Amino acid sequence: MNSRHLVDPELLPVLEQFPDSELSRESLPALREQLRAMLPPAQTDAAIEVKTVAGPAGGPDIQLRVLRPKDAAAAPLPVIYHIHGGGFVAGTADQGDMSNGPLAIELNCAIVSVDYRLAPETVFPGSIEDCYAGLAWVFANAAEQGFDTARIGVMGESAGGGLAAALALLARDRGEYPLAFQQLIYPMLDDRNGSGAEPHPFVGEYVWTPEKNRFGWEALLGHVPGGADVSPYAAPARATDLSGLPPTFLYAGALDLFLEENLDYARRLARAGVPIEFHLFPGAFHAFELQADAYVSRQARQLSQSALRRFLAPRT
């Protein structure tokens, strides 16, 4: 595989920021530390509260980070329930503060980010049940927290996008917490990715490779991915019925390993009657928007923020 000639030239500098090492149980602790070191301390004018709330039945308590404007309007605030990325095996809720703080101020909303348990220490369904427990707290405490329950939606990137899609399926099927939208940023949806006879020749060379993807899925599932018994609440692409899901925004890069599973999920959502806005960015690999000054990154952020603004608008 050689896709470098297809990479947007403005994105090339970001490739130097990502560890180019194999991902394994042995290397995972070091990778987690590397990723944390890459994130500078967040500077935000948003108010941040850390809540320790009840986790799923039989599980430990979980932490939620609640960000909102310090001078928020008196009216109940809409809520973005945010799930961080990290291949199911890395990342923490506070890694989103740098972007979630300004976003909460710009959109005059609350952003609640969940610290779910990571794999392989916790396998499915631990992480998705943690996410569901956090969502349950948001709805149960909406009056006290000043949240508008008619305007609560989910958002996530990469593995967080996959968990957001899974949470939307779980919320639909349990029928307890109606979601207003799902904002899926290059979501990790399908454990079968890479197992086809004709893999895409130009995706997955950078940042998140097929080898890392297999490790992430095996860590989450606790067994080799691609089998017949994988739950759609682990791998949303496995869901046979996508009807009744909330309006969706989804984008991906043309060189992202998740390109084809994202294209297929968007197509299936549309065929199920779900309002879907989808964007594909040429020359873009996984996590491309971290090269903040690139035109394609600015465009992705602007489109995403515009969609959120519409999703969070007061219901009439």
C-alpha positions in Angstrom: 0.0 0.0 0.0 1.2 3.5 -0.9 -1.3 6.3 -0.6 1.0 9.2 0.2 0.5 10.7 -3.2 -3.3 10.9 -2.3 -2.7 12.7 1.0 -3.7 16.4 1.2 -0.3 18.2 1.4 -1.6 20.4 4.2 -2.2 17.2 6.3 1.3 15.7 6.0 2.7 17.4 9.1 0.2 15.8 11.4 1.6 12.3 10.5 4.7 13.1 12.5 2.6 13.4 15.7 1.3 9.9 15.7 3.2 6.9 17.1 4.1 4.5 14.3 4.4 1.5 16.5 2.6 -1.8 16.7 -0.3 -2.1 19.1 -0.4 -5.0 21.5 -1.1 -5.8 25.1 2.5 -5.3 25.9 2.8 -1.9 24.1 -0.6 -0.6 25.2 0.5 1.1 28.5 3.2 3.0 26.7 0.8 4.1 23.9 -1.7 5.4 26.4 1.0 7.5 28.0 2.2 8.8 24.6 -1.4 9.8 23.6 -1.9 11.6 26.9 1.5 13.4 26.5 0.3 14.6 23.0 -2.6 16.5 24.6 -1.6 19.9 26.1 -3.5 21.1 29.2 -6.8 22.4 28.1 -7.3 26.1 28.2 -11.0 26.8 28.3 -13.4 29.5 29.6 -16.1 26.9 30.1 -17.1 25.8 33.5 -16.1 22.2 34.2 -17.6 19.9 36.8 -16.6 16.3 37.4 -19.5 14.0 38.6 -19.1 10.5 40.0 -22.3 8.7 39.2 -23.7 5.2 39.4 -22.4 2.8 36.8 -24.3 -0.1 35.3 -25.7 -2.8 37.5 -22.9 -4.8 39.0 -20.3 -2.4 37.7 -18.3 0.4 39.3 -19.2 4.1 39.4 -18.3 6.2 36.4 -17.1 9.7 36.0 -18.7 12.3 33.8 -17.2 15.7 32.8 -19.9 18.4 32.5 -18.9 21.5 30.5 -21.1 24.5 30.0 -20.7 28.3 29.5 -20.0 30.1 32.7 -22.7 32.6 31.8 -25.2 30.2 30.3 -28.7 31.4 29.6 -31.3 30.7 32.2 -33.3 28.5 29.9 -32.6 24.8 30.0 -29.6 23.9 27.9 -29.4 21.3 25.1 -26.9 18.6 25.8 -24.2 16.9 23.7 -23.4 13.6 25.3 -19.8 13.0 24.2 -17.9 9.7 23.9 -14.1 9.9 23.4 -12.1 7.9 20.9 -9.1 5.7 21.3 -9.7 2.4 19.6 -11.7 1.1 22.6 -8.3 0.7 24.4 -7.1 4.2 25.1 -8.2 7.8 25.8 -10.0 9.6 28.7 -12.9 12.0 28.9 -10.7 15.0 29.6 -9.0 14.6 26.2 -12.0 16.4 24.8 -11.9 19.5 27.0 -9.8 21.4 24.5 -12.5 21.2 21.8 -15.6 20.6 24.0 -15.0 23.8 26.1 -15.1 26.2 23.2 -17.9 24.2 21.5 -20.1 24.5 24.6 -19.6 28.2 24.7 -20.1 28.7 21.0 -23.3 26.7 20.9 -24.6 27.7 24.4 -25.0 24.1 25.4 -23.8 21.5 28.0 -21.4 18.8 26.9 -21.3 15.7 29.1 -18.3 13.5 28.4 -18.2 10.0 29.8 -15.1 8.1 31.2 -16.1 4.6 30.2 -14.0 1.5 31.0 -11.4 0.6 28.4 -10.5 -2.7 26.8 -8.9 -5.2 27.1 -9.3 -4.8 30.9 -13.0 -4.6 30.4 -14.7 -6.4 27.5 -18.1 -5.9 25.8 -20.6 -5.0 27.1 -18.8 -3.0 29.8 -18.0 0.2 27.8 -21.4 0.5 26.2 -23.2 -0.1 29.5 -21.0 2.6 31.1 -22.1 5.0 28.3 -25.7 4.0 28.9 -25.5 4.6 32.6 -24.0 8.0 32.0 -26.8 8.9 29.6 -29.4 7.7 32.2 -27.8 10.1 34.7 -28.2 13.0 32.2 -31.9 12.3 31.7 -32.6 11.6 35.4 -30.9 14.8 36.6 -32.0 17.1 33.8 -34.2 19.3 35.9 -31.5 19.8 38.6 -28.7 20.3 36.0 -30.8 22.6 33.8 -30.8 20.3 30.8 -33.5 20.2 28.1 -34.4 16.6 27.6 -35.9 17.3 24.2 -32.5 18.3 22.9 -30.1 15.6 24.1 -28.0 13.8 21.5 -24.8 11.7 21.3 -21.5 12.5 19.6 -18.2 10.6 19.3 -15.1 10.2 17.2 -13.6 7.0 16.0 -14.2 4.3 18.6 -16.2 7.0 20.4 -18.3 7.4 17.2 -18.9 3.6 17.2 -20.0 3.7 20.8 -22.2 6.7 20.1 -23.9 4.7 17.2 -24.2 1.7 19.5 -25.7 3.8 22.2 -28.3 5.2 19.8 -29.3 1.7 18.9 -29.4 0.7 22.5 -31.4 3.7 23.5 -33.9 3.1 20.7 -34.3 -0.6 21.6 -34.7 -0.1 25.3 -37.1 2.8 24.7 -36.1 4.8 27.8 -34.1 7.8 26.6 -35.1 9.5 23.3 -32.1 11.0 21.5 -32.4 14.1 19.3 -29.4 13.3 17.1 -26.3 11.3 16.6 -23.0 13.1 15.5 -20.7 10.4 14.2 -17.1 11.4 13.3 -15.4 8.7 11.3 -17.0 6.1 13.6 -15.5 2.6 14.2 -18.6 0.5 13.3 -17.6 -2.9 11.9 -15.4 -5.6 13.5 -15.4 -7.4 10.0 -13.4 -4.5 8.5 -10.4 -6.0 6.6 -11.8 -9.5 6.4 -13.2 -9.1 2.9 -11.7 -10.7 -0.2 -11.0 -7.4 -1.8 -9.7 -4.8 0.7 -9.6 -1.2 -0.3 -6.1 -0.5 -1.8 -5.7 3.0 -0.4 -7.2 3.2 3.1 -5.7 2.6 6.5 -2.1 3.3 5.8 -1.8 6.1 8.3 -2.7 6.5 12.0 -5.2 3.7 12.4 -4.1 0.6 10.4 -5.8 -2.8 9.8 -3.5 -4.4 12.4 -4.4 -1.8 15.1 -8.0 -2.2 14.2 -7.9 -6.0 14.7 -6.3 -5.4 18.0 -8.9 -2.9 19.1 -11.8 -5.1 18.2 -10.3 -8.2 19.7 -9.6 -6.3 22.9 -13.3 -5.1 23.0 -14.9 -8.4 22.2 -12.6 -10.7 24.1 -12.2 -12.9 21.1 -11.2 -12.8 17.5 -13.4 -10.4 15.5 -15.4 -11.2 12.4 -17.4 -14.1 13.7 -21.1 -14.7 13.4 -22.1 -13.8 17.0 -21.1 -10.2 17.4 -23.7 -7.9 18.9 -24.8 -4.7 17.1 -24.3 -3.0 20.5 -20.6 -3.7 20.0 -20.4 -3.3 16.2 -23.3 -1.1 15.0 -22.7 -2.2 11.4 -24.1 -5.6 12.5 -27.6 -4.1 13.1 -30.1 -5.4 10.6 -32.6 -2.6 11.3 -31.6 1.0 11.4 -35.1 2.5 11.3 -36.1 4.8 14.1 -32.7 6.1 14.8 -32.3 9.9 15.3 -31.2 12.4 12.6 -27.5 11.8 11.9 -24.4 13.7 10.9 -21.4 11.6 9.7 -18.1 12.4 8.1 -15.1 10.4 7.1 -11.8 10.9 5.2 -11.3 9.2 1.8 -8.1 7.5 3.1 -9.5 6.4 6.5 -9.7 2.7 7.2 -13.3 3.2 8.1 -14.2 4.7 4.7 -16.3 1.8 3.4 -18.1 0.9 6.6 -19.0 4.6 7.1 -20.2 4.9 3.5 -22.3 1.8 3.9 -23.8 2.9 7.3 -24.8 6.3 5.8 -26.4 4.5 2.8 -28.3 2.1 5.1 -29.5 4.9 7.4 -30.9 6.8 4.4 -32.6 3.6 3.2 -34.1 3.2 6.6 -35.7 6.6 6.5 -33.2 8.3 8.9 -32.3 11.9 8.0 -28.6 11.7 7.3 -26.0 14.3 6.3 -22.8 12.7 5.1 -19.5 14.3 4.1 -16.4 12.7 2.5 -13.1 14.6 2.6 -10.5 13.9 -0.1 -6.9 13.4 0.9 -7.9 12.9 4.6 -6.8 10.0 6.8 -8.0 9.1 10.3 -8.0 12.0 12.8 -7.0 14.4 10.0 -8.7 17.4 11.7 -5.9 17.4 14.3 -4.0 19.4 11.6 -6.0 22.4 12.6 -4.8 24.9 10.0 -5.5 22.7 7.0 -8.4 23.8 4.8 -10.0 20.4 4.9 -9.8 20.3 8.7 -11.4 23.7 9.0 -14.2 22.6 6.6 -14.9 19.5 8.6 -15.1 21.4 11.9 -17.4 24.1 10.3 -19.8 21.5 8.8 -19.9 19.6 12.1 -20.5 22.7 14.2 -23.2 23.8 11.7 -25.0 20.5 12.0 -24.8 20.6 15.8 -26.2 24.1 15.8 -29.3 22.9 13.9 -29.7 19.8 16.1 -29.5 21.9 19.3 -31.9 24.6 18.1 -35.1 25.0 20.2 -37.9 22.8 19.2 -41.0 24.6 17.9 
